[in-house]
Amino acid sequence: MSGVHPPDHWFEPMADHLGSAYLRYSFTRGTGNEVAFLGEELGLGEGSRVLDVGCGPGRHALGLAVLGVEVVGVDISARFVELATEAAGELAPDIPAPTFLRLDARDMAFEGEFDAVISLCQGAFGLLGHDGGGEGPQPLDPDGVVLSGMARALRPGGRLAVSAFSSYFQVRFLESTDDFDAARGVNHERATLRSEAGIEADYDLWTSCFTPRELRLMAHQAGLDVEHLWSVTPGSYARRPPDLDHPEFLVIARRPG
Ligand SMILES: C[S@@+](CC[C@H](N)C(=O)[O-])C[C@H]1O[C@@H](n2cnc3c(N)ncnc32)[C@H](O)[C@@H]1O
């Protein structure tokens, strides 16, 4: 798969710094809940094929593999792909080892191959609203090619699960370290992150935030039918109607056919 976008994203130096320390952050602790919820919501079982877009160190892909699901994970961070691949190598021999690829999600060329596509904890989907302080700021995916690439990767009848930051929650609970760009719906924060070796360094983070209506329109534009839109907290996925009290929305959509 030849990429038109050089793998180059402001998240990469952050991922290099964090390495496996990413998995020490509290938002990763409820991976078991998220995997079980998605397994049910997406109707996954042994032999299902799933694409995980912006898979990071592979926590969902590895959890799904334990359920017998065959997973391909893609991420722009070489360091995270390396960590995910190492972890896949440690799975028991009877578990289908996920495959991980370094790939810019804007360059995906999968066609009708997957029963489900997931992009969680912003994945690639929620980190493309800002170019990281270049000449701009400019969105990295102005035409929504990541969402249409995910839709195209689904077989007809396959399902998508995408989690996205809630604009309502972000603005309602804005902290002194947050700088919310109302025109673009992108929150900027400067965060101090601790590496595997315990070294602290400051990084800029630009997270796109969404309303349910925007997410529905985007899914529709990508040719998907939204089945559900839930309000969730990482590690506490549940069937809750959209509200102002939870940090993320989880969109469950289906490719018609
Ligand atoms: C906050 S992490 C979430 C990782 C994982 N899904 C999880 O839940 O732990 C966001 C991930 O998206 C990846 N990402 C951002 N933009 C991307 C792009 N254009 N293509 C592929 N991956 C991308 C980052 O490298 C990072 O691993």
The ligand as an ORCA input file, in Angstrom:
! r2SCAN-3c Opt
* xyz 0 1
  C      -4.692      8.250     21.847
  S      -3.996      7.018     20.820
  C      -5.218      5.719     20.883
  C      -4.599      4.386     20.590
  C      -5.525      3.181     20.772
  N      -6.629      3.199     19.835
  C      -6.015      3.094     22.188
  O      -7.236      3.139     22.397
  O      -5.188      2.971     23.097
  C      -4.266      7.644     19.180
  C      -3.498      6.840     18.136
  O      -3.836      7.293     16.826
  C      -2.657      7.238     16.038
  N      -2.829      8.108     14.870
  C      -3.017      9.445     14.839
  N      -3.119      9.873     13.582
  C      -2.976      8.787     12.779
  C      -2.994      8.593     11.366
  N      -3.142      9.611     10.524
  N      -2.849      7.341     10.902
  C      -2.693      6.287     11.753
  N      -2.649      6.420     13.086
  C      -2.796      7.651     13.601
  C      -1.570      7.698     16.998
  O      -0.272      7.345     16.568
  C      -1.998      6.994     18.275
  O      -1.434      5.726     18.413
*
